[in-house]
Amino acid sequence: MAAREPRLVSPRALGQLLPRIRPHAGRLAVALVCLVASTSIALAFPQIVRHLLDAAFISADGALLNRIALWLLGLFAIQAVLSFVQVYLLTATSERVIANLREDLFSHLIYLSPGFFTERRTGELTSRLSSDTTVLQTVLSYNLSEFARQSLFLVGGIVLLTLTHPRLTATTLAVVPVVVGAAFVFGRALRRASTGVQDRIAEATGTADEAFSQIRTVQSFTREGEETRRYGEHLGDVIDAALRRARIRGMFFGILTFCAFGGVAAVLWQGGRLVLEGALTAGALVSFLLYALYVAGAVGSLASLFGAYQEAVGAARRVFDLLESESSVVDPADPRVLPRPLRGEVELRDVTFRYGDHLPDVLHGVSLRIAAGEVVALVGPSGAGKTTIASLLPRFWDVTSGTITFDGVDVRQLSLSDLRGAIGIVPQEPTLFSGTIKENIAYACIGADGSRPPDDEIRAAAMAAHALEFIDRLPDGFNTRVGERGVKLSGGQRQRLAIARVFLKNPALVILDEATSSLDSESERLVEEAMEDLLRARSTLIIAHRLSTVLRADRVV
């Protein structure tokens, strides 16, 4: 499969992290002080070595040698403490910043309309939420501090090299233009390659997520081999993209290694001749070599960090692109409040709807009224738009034209939380979360502070939904874990828990979207009994094919 060429992105993407970093300026300032201090100690090390060697080989002063060695140990101990403080503060800061970013990204995505998720694969979004933010976390916890450290090594090393021996310094710095040129040449290609790797990983994650979420369908059609093949193809794309990035990195680091060690070899040759001529002491040559290694290492590290920076820019752009995604359904600027008590009266007036600008109308000029307490059944063949109407009432999508009112108020003038709080939905395939039965029923009424309804209310809702008889037979009762998507329960049991949720929510309008179409006769009987109690004194829209469900309707449309 041909990989699409990833677009280049602006370095300003990383700048969008700055507002999230500012609240932690105090910690970063302390970390910076520790970094400067520990780097200064490292820069002083070659000078200490110089004096130590000269004391040993020139002055032969044993007492001076001992003092210098003790000073060296003391400085290393201080450096260890400074490094610990710096690493801890930077890690703590990066963890908080990225956790905040992930929370904001998740919060933004969870409020987007369902239309957004029809155009994106869940696995891709999960990859952005985890992999891309991890790249940014590495930048904050390691790359930025390493950039500062290596910059200090580079500048400080060049200054001290010049003070030690200007002519040797010129030899050492001759390789710098080559390295800088290579960084710019390879950096652009590395950014493209890194973006390509992340995109291929997101595609592979999406394929795996899709297969696992539809595992029963996969296994019922014995398509395990096909799904493995598809996933393997995506992994092949990941490998191809990663190898392309590795080739670029390999060439880049090959040039860096040659330049660095070539420069050191030149310094050794020229410095050795100066020592033989008596123009340079052995201690001075060793300290110069150490500074030369500092500078070479700094140039190599900065070039490597430049590649990591390119990767981080791409990750930041993808994350902030998602944060800037707009929902097709939004709250009004000045929402109206539903009049109390709620009646559950719904009216569609000349409603037309299509899923996209260039797609045909799913609904055209539809008008429908559901009076307070009335049960209305929608019948018709598949594709007639019945489920679409059920999706328009809670504003999962907005109408293309026309108006929908709830208790006399245009639904587009209501806040989404107010509107959806007045509607209860029992879908054909109810979704349960991988918690306990109690948690799944209580999901309908979790407060903004995370508070849950009392156990007696949860039990009453289960009883009303005719779910108590199977819950009490389970070893852990309401504390039984249902597994991912409720796989440990039968279809009828899941459906009754979905009805229990709606009982607990106590909405003014109930939507039953083919709620019994996939059940066996015994499960259907139990669910029908539960629904009969649920619909009492509530406005209801029933979408169904079965006659037994439609018979309880006051009106069939």
Secondary structure, 3 states (H helix, E strand, C coil): CCCCCCCCCCCHHHHCCHHHHHHHHHHHHHHHHHHHHHHHHHHHHHHHHHHHHHHHHHHCCHHHHHHHHHHHHHHHHHHHHHHHHHHHHHHHHHHHHHHHHHHHHHHHHHHCCHHHHHCCCHHHHHHHHHHHHHHHHHHHHHHHHHHHHHHHHHHHHHHHHHHHCHHHHHHHHCCHHHHHHHHHHHHHHHHHHHHHHHHHHHHHHHHHHHHHHCHHHHHHCCCHHHHHHHHHHHHHHHHHHHHHHHHHHHHHHHHHHHHHHHHHHHHHHHHHHHHHHCCCCHHHHHHHHHHHHHHHHHHHHHHHHHHHHHHHHHHHHHHHHHHCCCCCCCCCCCCECCCCCCCCCEEEEEEEECCCCCCCCCEEEEEEEECCCCEEEECCCCCCCHHHHHHHCCCCCCCCEEEEEECCEEHHHECHHHHHHCEEEECCCCCCCCCEHHHHHHHHHCCCCCCCCCHHHHHHHHHHCCCHHHHCCCCCHHHCECCHHHCCCCHHHHHHHHHHHHHHHCCCEEEEECCCCCCCHHHHHHHHHHHHHHHCCCEEEEECCCHHHHCCCCEEC
